Amino acid sequence: MSEVDCNVVLERLWIFLDGEADEAMCRELEAHIEACLHCRNHADFERRLRAVIQVKCRGERAPLALRAALDRLLSGSQ
């Protein structure tokens, strides 16, 4: 991946923010985000949103029925 554009950055932003991008992708995305005000603003918003969600949802557990439904969906059995 060389010379990433905004569309590529925004498509891969969650992978990057989740820490799931490989080292080369991280470097390229970081460089683009640093240089591009649009992508930097988007990344900053997503980081702030994640922080708020983490604080607001700390200690709360999803209802048992929701967890069971998600487990079924993730395991492929519906």
LINKACOR-V889515 format. One record per residue. N is the residue number from 1. PSI is psi in whole degrees, -180 to 180 (none if undefined). NEAR is the number of other ideal C-beta (glycine too) atoms within 10 Angstrom. Layout:
[[N PSI NEAR] [N PSI NEAR]]
This chain:
[[1 111 11] [2 148 5] [3 72 8] [4 148 18] [5 175 11] [6 -41 13] [7 -42 9] [8 -44 16] [9 -47 22] [10 -33 14] [11 -33 11] [12 5 19] [13 -43 18] [14 -40 12] [15 -44 14] [16 -50 18] [17 -28 14] [18 -6 9] [19 22 7] [20 -3 11] [21 147 18] [22 170 9] [23 -43 7] [24 -44 10] [25 -41 16] [26 -46 15] [27 -45 12] [28 -43 19] [29 -43 22] [30 -43 14] [31 -43 13] [32 -46 19] [33 -38 21] [34 -37 11] [35 -20 9] [36 113 16] [37 -41 9] [38 -51 11] [39 -35 21] [40 -44 14] [41 -41 11] [42 -46 16] [43 -41 21] [44 -42 11] [45 -47 10] [46 -39 15] [47 -44 12] [48 -41 10] [49 -45 10] [50 -41 13] [51 -43 10] [52 -46 10] [53 -43 10] [54 -43 9] [55 -46 8] [56 -28 8] [57 4 10] [58 129 7] [59 -12 4] [60 144 6] [61 145 8] [62 149 11] [63 150 8] [64 -42 8] [65 -40 8] [66 -43 10] [67 -41 11] [68 -41 11] [69 -42 13] [70 -41 11] [71 -42 10] [72 -45 11] [73 -43 10] [74 -30 8] [75 -9 8] [76 -2 6] [77 125 7] [78 none 6]]
